[in-house]
Amino acid sequence: DKVQKNKLLQELFCNKKDSISVSYLRISIGASDLNFAPFTYNDLPEGETDLNLEKFSLSMDEKHLIPLLQEILRINPKLKIMGSPWSAPLWMKDKNSFWGGHLQPKFYEVYANYFVKHIKEMEKRGIKIDAITPQNEPQHDGNNPSMLMTPSEQIAFVKILGKAFQAANIKTKIIIYDHNCDNPNYPIEVLNNAEAKKFIDGSAFHLYGGDIGCMSKVKSAHPDKNLYFTEQYTSSKGAFAGDLNWHIKNLIIGATRNWSKNVLEWNLANDAEFKPHTQGGCNVCKGALTIANNTVMRNVSYYIIAHAAKFVPSDSVRINSNSTEIISNVAFKTPNGKIVLIAQNDGKETTSFNIKFKNKQAVATLPAGSVGTFIWK
């Protein structure tokens, strides 16, 4: 139903009062494991190569993704989009499989041009790619699709990718790593390479392993580079209350207190059976929305994101706030001068606390396990 669809997109991406005002999206470059089947934009019969990318085609994304992004951008032209590949075309890899394998160094330049082509082709369709990561989860080869990329491989590839972007006059940011908070040494090692570093805007993180404080470790090592939080899913087996609490505490509050410029949940929508996904892909990833039989169910990650996106628009700045053991929180100043405090009661009982700002003070109360967003000017 077109009317219902438009109403839903307005609710998600518009900047009006009854919307949640999402301002940042991440898409896969080619298929992720949440597509029906794996694909890239240059799939060839085994044994063939296409060094000039003459057979490059966005046709697989022309069906659903591109028209949807165009609709979203009509609603919110300022929306930022990040692209991440799960795998390079198989003919560029050292194994003829969507599972794992490495990009062959002899194809680094061709693959850099693949990114250039993707960005330019999307731009022709009115879709600006604000940032890319060279590889989703470069240390995880157990997904379909997936590809391994060691720090030294990422260094070598980023140098070539950066030069290719320069030559094509592409301003899209290059954001490295895009994996868990259990290995801060990976992004630090890449950024320690001065030649690669000059092309890099920052590093991206997930939290399926490690501690969110790892982001601050990377910030300390390279204070001139940005940090992003780019993926975390909620499971179909999870409980609403537990997931809301953990994600608000670790991502909305935790990631932003550790310098992250954004927070992304993964993913936006799927059906009642948590499809689509590839064979071997994530079959428990629960979208922010479940769409089935013309009905829309808003799930926990919708509310996790809404707590921040609705009140903390792009260009807001995080400001200092004291955290207690029970009330974890983060504060922002918005472009129009409002102060926003997102607070969470991580304790077992209802707790009252003081909000002090300048010479004023207010008492707030949060039930156990709940989250509140407080706004004043």
C-alpha positions in Angstrom: 0.0 0.0 0.0 1.7 3.2 -1.3 -0.1 5.5 1.1 0.8 3.4 4.2 4.4 3.1 3.0 4.8 6.8 2.5 3.3 7.4 6.0 5.8 5.0 7.5 8.8 6.6 5.7 7.6 10.0 6.9 7.4 8.6 10.5 11.0 7.3 10.2 12.8 10.0 8.3 10.9 13.2 8.5 11.9 16.0 10.9 8.4 16.7 12.1 6.9 16.2 15.6 5.3 12.8 15.1 8.4 11.3 13.4 11.5 9.7 14.9 13.8 11.7 12.5 16.5 9.1 11.6 19.4 10.9 10.0 21.9 8.2 9.1 21.6 4.9 7.3 24.1 2.1 6.5 23.6 0.1 3.3 25.6 -2.8 1.9 27.7 -2.4 -1.2 26.5 -5.5 -3.0 24.7 -8.0 -0.8 24.9 -8.3 2.9 23.8 -11.5 4.6 20.4 -9.9 5.0 19.7 -10.1 1.2 17.9 -13.1 -0.3 21.1 -14.4 -1.8 24.7 -13.1 -2.1 25.7 -10.9 -5.1 28.1 -8.2 -6.1 27.9 -5.6 -8.9 30.3 -7.5 -11.0 29.5 -11.2 -10.9 31.1 -13.3 -13.7 31.4 -17.0 -14.7 34.3 -18.7 -13.0 37.6 -18.0 -14.7 36.6 -14.7 -16.2 37.8 -11.3 -15.2 36.6 -7.7 -16.0 39.5 -5.4 -15.3 37.8 -2.3 -16.8 34.5 -3.2 -14.9 32.6 -3.0 -18.2 30.0 -5.5 -16.8 29.5 -3.5 -13.5 25.8 -3.2 -12.8 23.6 -2.0 -10.0 20.6 -4.0 -11.4 20.2 -6.1 -8.2 19.7 -2.9 -6.2 17.5 -1.2 -8.8 14.7 -3.5 -7.8 14.2 -2.5 -4.2 17.1 -0.6 -2.5 17.6 2.3 -4.9 13.9 3.3 -5.4 13.5 3.2 -1.6 16.5 5.4 -0.9 15.2 7.8 -3.5 11.9 8.0 -1.6 13.7 8.5 1.7 15.9 11.2 0.3 12.8 13.1 -1.0 11.6 13.1 2.6 15.0 14.0 4.2 17.5 15.2 1.6 20.1 15.7 4.4 20.2 12.0 5.4 23.7 10.6 5.5 24.4 7.2 3.9 27.3 4.9 4.6 28.1 1.9 2.3 29.9 -1.2 3.4 30.8 -4.3 1.3 30.5 -7.8 2.7 32.6 -9.3 -0.2 34.4 -8.3 -3.3 33.4 -9.9 -6.6 34.6 -13.6 -6.4 37.0 -13.3 -9.4 39.0 -10.7 -7.3 39.3 -13.1 -4.3 41.8 -15.9 -3.6 38.9 -18.4 -3.4 35.9 -18.8 -5.6 33.4 -18.4 -2.7 31.3 -15.8 -1.1 32.4 -17.2 2.3 35.7 -15.7 3.5 38.9 -15.5 1.4 41.1 -12.5 0.8 41.1 -9.8 -2.0 44.1 -10.6 -4.3 46.6 -7.7 -4.3 46.7 -7.7 -8.1 43.1 -6.6 -8.0 43.5 -3.8 -5.4 43.3 -1.1 -8.1 40.3 -2.7 -9.9 38.5 -3.0 -6.6 39.2 0.7 -5.7 37.7 1.6 -9.1 34.7 -0.6 -8.2 34.1 1.7 -5.2 34.5 4.8 -7.4 32.0 3.3 -9.9 29.5 2.5 -7.1 29.6 6.0 -5.7 29.3 7.7 -9.1 26.5 5.4 -10.3 24.6 6.0 -7.0 25.1 9.8 -7.4 23.6 9.6 -10.9 20.5 8.2 -9.2 20.4 11.1 -6.7 22.0 9.1 -3.9 25.1 10.6 -2.3 27.3 8.2 -0.4 28.7 10.1 2.6 31.1 7.4 3.7 32.3 3.9 3.0 34.1 1.2 4.9 36.6 -0.9 2.9 35.2 -4.2 4.4 32.4 -5.1 6.9 33.8 -7.2 9.7 37.3 -7.8 8.1 38.2 -10.5 10.7 35.0 -12.6 10.3 34.9 -15.2 7.5 32.0 -17.2 8.8 29.2 -15.2 7.1 27.6 -15.4 3.7 28.9 -13.2 2.1 32.2 -12.3 3.9 35.8 -11.5 3.2 38.9 -11.3 5.4 41.2 -8.2 5.3 44.2 -8.0 7.7 45.4 -4.7 9.0 48.4 -4.8 6.6 46.0 -5.6 3.7 43.7 -2.8 4.7 46.7 -0.4 4.9 47.7 -1.4 1.3 44.2 -1.2 0.0 43.3 2.2 1.6 46.4 3.8 0.0 45.2 2.8 -3.4 41.5 3.6 -2.6 42.4 7.0 -1.3 44.4 7.8 -4.5 41.5 6.5 -6.6 39.0 8.8 -4.8 41.4 11.8 -5.2 41.8 11.1 -8.9 38.0 10.9 -9.4 37.4 13.9 -7.2 35.3 11.9 -4.7 34.8 13.4 -1.3 33.2 10.3 0.3 34.9 9.5 3.6 36.9 6.4 4.1 36.2 4.8 7.5 38.3 1.8 8.5 37.9 -1.4 10.5 34.1 -1.7 10.9 34.3 -4.6 13.4 34.2 -5.4 17.1 35.4 -3.5 20.2 37.7 -6.4 21.2 40.6 -5.4 18.9 41.4 -1.7 19.1 44.9 -2.6 17.8 43.6 -3.2 14.3 42.4 0.4 13.6 45.4 1.8 15.6 47.8 -0.2 13.4 46.1 1.0 10.2 46.2 4.6 11.4 49.8 4.3 12.5 50.6 4.1 8.8 51.1 7.8 7.9 50.5 7.3 4.1 47.2 5.4 4.7 46.1 7.7 7.5 45.9 10.9 5.4 43.1 9.2 3.4 41.2 8.0 6.5 38.4 10.0 8.2 38.1 7.6 11.2 37.3 4.1 12.5 34.0 2.2 12.8 33.0 -0.3 15.5 30.5 -3.1 16.3 30.0 -4.6 19.8 29.5 -8.3 19.4 32.8 -8.6 21.4 34.8 -6.4 23.6 34.0 -3.3 25.6 32.7 0.0 24.3 35.5 1.8 26.1 37.8 0.5 23.4 36.7 3.4 21.2 38.3 5.8 23.6 41.6 3.9 23.4 41.6 4.4 19.6 40.7 8.1 20.1 43.6 8.5 22.5 46.0 6.9 20.0 44.7 9.1 17.1 42.8 12.1 18.6 42.6 13.7 15.1 40.4 10.9 13.7 36.6 10.3 14.1 34.8 7.3 15.5 31.6 5.7 14.4 29.3 3.0 15.8 28.0 1.2 12.7 26.3 -2.1 13.6 24.5 -4.0 16.4 21.5 -6.3 15.9 18.8 -7.2 18.4 17.9 -10.9 18.3 14.5 -12.5 17.7 15.3 -14.5 20.9 15.9 -11.4 23.0 13.5 -9.7 25.5 12.4 -6.2 24.9 13.3 -4.8 28.3 16.8 -6.4 28.4 17.6 -5.4 24.9 16.4 -1.8 25.4 18.5 -1.5 28.5 21.7 -3.0 27.1 21.6 -1.1 23.8 20.8 2.3 25.4 23.5 1.8 28.1 26.2 0.5 25.7 25.4 2.2 22.4 23.3 5.3 22.7 25.0 6.3 25.9 28.2 4.2 25.9 29.3 4.8 22.2 28.6 8.5 22.3 30.4 9.0 25.6 33.3 7.2 23.9 33.5 9.7 21.1 31.2 8.1 18.5 29.6 10.5 16.0 26.7 8.2 15.3 24.9 5.0 16.5 23.5 2.5 14.0 21.3 -0.5 14.8 21.2 -3.3 12.2 18.7 -3.6 10.5 15.7 -1.5 9.4 13.0 -4.1 8.5 12.3 -7.7 7.8 9.3 -10.1 7.7 7.7 -12.2 10.4 10.3 -15.0 9.8 13.2 -12.6 10.0 13.8 -12.9 6.3 15.4 -12.0 3.9 18.7 -13.5 4.7 21.2 -15.6 2.8 21.8 -19.2 3.4 24.1 -19.1 6.4 23.3 -15.5 7.0 21.8 -14.1 10.2 18.4 -15.8 10.8 17.8 -14.2 14.2 18.5 -10.5 13.3 15.3 -8.7 14.1 14.6 -5.5 12.1 13.5 -2.3 13.8 10.2 -3.1 12.0 8.5 -6.3 11.2 6.4 -6.0 8.1 3.9 -8.7 7.4 0.4 -8.9 5.8 0.3 -5.1 5.3 0.9 -4.5 9.1 3.9 -2.9 10.7 5.2 -3.9 14.1 7.7 -1.5 15.8 10.4 -3.6 17.6 12.9 -2.8 20.3 15.6 -1.2 18.0 13.0 1.2 16.7 12.6 2.6 20.3 16.4 2.4 21.0 17.1 4.7 18.0 14.0 6.8 18.6 15.1 7.8 22.1 18.1 9.6 20.5 17.2 10.3 16.9 14.0 12.2 17.7 15.7 14.6 20.0 19.4 14.7 19.0 19.5 15.9 15.4 22.6 16.0 13.2 25.2 18.6 14.2 24.4 18.3 17.9 27.4 18.3 20.2 27.9 16.0 23.2 28.5 18.0 26.4 29.8 16.7 29.7 27.5 15.1 32.3 28.2 13.1 35.4 27.2 9.5 35.4 26.4 7.5 38.6 26.6 3.8 39.0 22.9 3.4 38.6 21.9 6.3 36.3 24.0 6.2 33.2 23.4 9.1 30.9 24.7 11.3 28.0 24.0 15.0 27.3 23.9 16.9 24.0 23.5 20.5 22.9 21.4 20.7 19.7 22.0 23.2 16.9 19.0 25.3 18.1 20.5 25.5 21.6 18.4 22.9 23.4 20.0 20.6 26.0 19.0 16.9 25.7 19.8 14.4 28.5 19.3 10.7 27.8 19.3 8.8 31.1 18.8 5.1 32.0 18.1 3.5 35.3 20.3 0.4 35.3 19.3 -0.5 38.9 16.7 -2.9 40.3 14.3 -0.2 41.8 12.8 3.2 41.0 15.4 5.9 41.5 15.2 9.6 41.7 18.1 11.9 40.7 18.8 15.6 40.3 19.4 17.3 37.0 21.4 20.4 37.6 22.2 22.9 34.8 23.7 26.3 35.5 21.8 27.6 38.6 18.7 25.5 38.1 17.8 22.1 39.2 15.0 19.5 38.7 14.3 16.2 40.3 13.6 13.3 37.9 12.5 9.7 38.6 13.0 6.6 36.5 11.5 3.2 37.2 14.0 0.3 37.2 15.2 -0.7 33.8 13.7 2.4 32.1 15.0 5.1 29.9 14.1 8.8 29.8 14.9 11.7 27.5 14.8 15.1 29.1 14.9 18.4 27.1 15.3 22.0 28.2 16.7 25.3 26.8 
